[in-house]
Amino acid sequence: MDEVTSQHWGLLPSGPDMWTAALWSPQARAVSVVVDGTPTPLTRGTDGTFRGTVMAPAAAAYVFDVDGTRIPDPAARQQSGDVHAPSLLTIPPQSTNTWTGRDWRDNVISEIHIGTFTKAGTFAAAAEKLPDLADLGINTVEVMPIAQFAGNRGWGYDGVLPYAVHPAYGTPDDFAAFVAAAHGLGMSVILDVVYNHFGPEGAYLHSISPDFFDASRTTPWGPAIDFTQKPVRAFFIQNAIMWVRDFGVDGLRLDAVHQIQDPSTPEFLAELSTQLRALNLPRPLHLIAEDERNLPHHRDAGITDTQWNDDYHHSLHCLLTGENEGYYAPFAADPIRDLATALTEGHVDQGQPRSGQDAGAKPRGAPSGHLPPQAFVNANQTHDQIGNRALGERLIALSSPEAMQVAHAMLLTSPFVPMLFQGEEIGARTPFPFFCDFTGDLADAVRKGRLSEFSAFSGFDGALPDPLDPRTFHGARPYDAPPPDAADWRDLTARLLTWRRAVVLPLLHSGLILARAQIIGPKALRVTWQFNTGLLNSTIQLGQPVPTGNWPAAQTQLSLGSPQDDFAFHTWIEQT
């Protein structure tokens, strides 16, 4: 079945000033496309999709009329204004880049938020900033969601128009140019997409296509999506294809896939992966999952390539801060042991009972030690782990620069795929609190919800940045006022990534045989990864000195500090 006959959503160009139109609305009696006041009725198909042909020039404004209610196109490629405004007839970008990508094992990621990555907060400004990252050896950017959401300011996870680029950042062509600029610097682009829910304002699918949602289930962010419906699956699969094919992105980070529940065969994620990989791209395609379940089956089956490993973060966070509330509780009991597990087996929660879990909570996860290192994306901090705190503090503000330098070295020299959060490469102290741009009752509800969320935590005094205040957004830019030691951090980042390229990657490409860790103190451990061509060893001191014998001299080695320091790091190679 070709793309036109299988089309369920939106308006796609099919000739000069000609567009094929489709909208799945099984409850509707009549649907038309209205361009400049002129309606074009669509014909209902047996599957509840209304289809037809519309004649109009590119850039013309249009809406769908569904039984007398006029709405923007849920699959609009571009809006004439906010999420409630008419949509614009838009010819998709045509990616012609000859970029061939890179092996996933070689990636070093920086997670960025377009709105705060630069002062201008645009794709064009972000493209101009990319050389600063590339010069350090960061070769991949993971872009937080850019699909259009209500207002101008937000994290992007409240998107309601998944096909439309958020206009505060620029146009579709601007994003295509950003991707091309990254590729020109030898950098990959991963795009964060949200296929598990819609935001609270501007999601018209609830009214025109209620069957889009599963009435028996909700998510923490609103109604659950019914992935058993073929047109629903098509809505998101075609969206993913658009980003990869039309814009040239190298992969997708799939937000909270544990909220994507689908009993179909094949399940939605499997079909998504199959169709994306069938595009026969000239570059590797990378699919990254965020999945709280800690289950390896999608990676085992090649449905996804890798997964965010929050267990690594939680272990390190508890070790450096002593925090023990909320989801940190199970990791606070023995954080050095948990960190040792994360560095050797990936996930810490592998289906075993854990102290500190909520009463009645089921064990989480399944064994993961058989997975290769590249099946895990490790991070010392992410937008989630910073921004979901009341004040949005980075880990460096909760520990010390010395501690974070060791954590930085551990992250960038271990064999897992490392990810930094924007500004981390220069030791930024800038907070990244939650911010949004709602109005009226919704704005008040957000304020009250944030206060309620943190009221149960000890030490919370009610102080909370107003997420609706533009100053909260503007204060989250990490590069406006670099810290005094930014140059030292840049040098450290470059040094560590030079080591990674020269020493770690050749070992990693030879294949990991086994990994083992020795706990040498409450806040220190020694890790060995055995590869086919040699041993990679690290001694990690995160709050205590160690006996000198844990720092053996080697021909190929890298060190921060000394064995006598509380915070120090030593890594070396043994050839086999």
C-alpha positions, 0 to 999 in steps of 0.5 A: 500500500503506497503512502497516499492510499494508507494516509490517515492524517494531514495534508501532503503535497501530491502535485503542483498546488495539489494536496491529498487530505486525510483525517481519521474521525470515525464518529464524524458525519462530515469533514471538509478542508477549509482554505481561505473560506472555501470548503472541500468536502472529504469522502468517508472511508470504511475505516472512518478516515475522510479523504480527498484532494485539495487545490491550493498554493503552498503556505495557504492557511487551512483548517479542518471542519468536523461536523461544524467545528473548525480545528487546526490539522492534528498532523499540521507541518506548520502553524500560522500562529499558536496551537489554536490557529489555522495550519499552513500548507507546507512542503516537507524539507527534502534531506539531501545530506550525504552524511553517513553517520557513525557507529552507536558505540562511538557517540558522546551525547550532549542533551540540549534544549533549544529554547535555553541552549542559546540566548536567542533560543532558536535553531539558527543560534543553536547551529552556531553554538554546535562548533563549541561542542564539536571542538571538545569531542562531543559528537552527538546532540540529543534535542529535547522535543521540538513539536509545537506546544501551547505558549512559547516557553516549555520543556516540550513534553506538553506537545500537541502537534507532533508534526509541527516544529515549535515556532518560537524555535524557527521554521521546519526549514530552520530545523532541517538547516540545524541538522545539516549544520550538525552533520557538517561538523561530523555530529549526529542528531537525536530527536526526543519524541513523545508518543505516550501522551498529549499536552493539556492545551490544544489537543483537539484529537480528544474531541474529534477522534475520541477512539484515539484514546484508551478510555480504560487507562490514564497516564500520569500526564492525561488520557492513555493512547490506544495503540491497538487502532491502526490509524493511531499507530500510523499517526506516530509511525509516519511522524517518526518517518518524517523526522528521520527521512525528511529532516535527516535526524540520526535517531529518536529518543522515545519518551517514557515507553513504559506508558505505551501499552499495546497488546497487538502483534506486532506491538507498536514499538516493534512496528515502529522500529521495523518501518524505520529500519526499512527506510534503507538510510545511508546512515545508522538509525539509533532508537533510544528508549526511556523505560522505567521497567528495566526490561532488556527484551526490546534491546535483545530483539533489536527493536531499540538500540539502547536505553537511558540508564537512570540506575547509574544516575541514582546510585551516583546521586545518592553516593554524592548527596546522601539523599534518600527520599522518593525514588532514591530510597532503594539506591540510598541503602548501599550506593557504592554497591549499586554503582559497582553493579551499574558499571558492570551489569548496566541496570541495578534493579534486575527483578530482585527485591530491594530495600527502600521500595514502597510497600507492596511494590513489585520488583523492577527489571530483569537481568541485564548483564548480558547486554553490551555496554552500548545498550546503556546511555549513562548520565550524571544528570539529565533534564529529568533529574535536574528539572524535577527537583524543586529548585532545579539544581545541578548535581555540582550544586549539591556536591562539589566541583571536586566530586563532579570532576571525578564523576565526569571522568568516570562517565566519559571514560567508561565503555557505556554511551555517555551523555552530558546535559547542556553546560555540563562540559563547562561545569555550569552551575545554572539551574534547570527548573521546570518552566511552561507558558500556560494561562488562566486556570491551567497556569494556576493548576500547574503552580499548585501541582508543583507545590503539592509534588514537593510538599511531602519532602523533608527540607522543602520550605515552600520556595519554588521558582514560578514555572510561569515566570519568564525569568525562570526560563531565562535563568536556565541558560547555562552559557550566558554566565559561564562559571569562573572555572569554565576553561578548566572544565573545557580542558578536562572534557577535551582531555577525557574525550581524547582518551576515550577516542584513542584508548577506550573505543578501540577496546570497545570495538574489540568486544567486551568479555566480562566486567567486574568491580571491587569495592575498596571502601564506602565511597571507592571502587575499582572496576575492570572491563575485560575486552578481547584486546586488553583490560580497561581499569579504573579506580574511582574515589568519590569521598575517600582516599585509597591504598596506593596499590590501587593506582598501579603504574602503567604505560597508558594511564590517565589520572585526576588527583592522587590516592591520598585525595578524597576525590580522585580518579585513575584509569589504565590499560593492560594489554592482553 
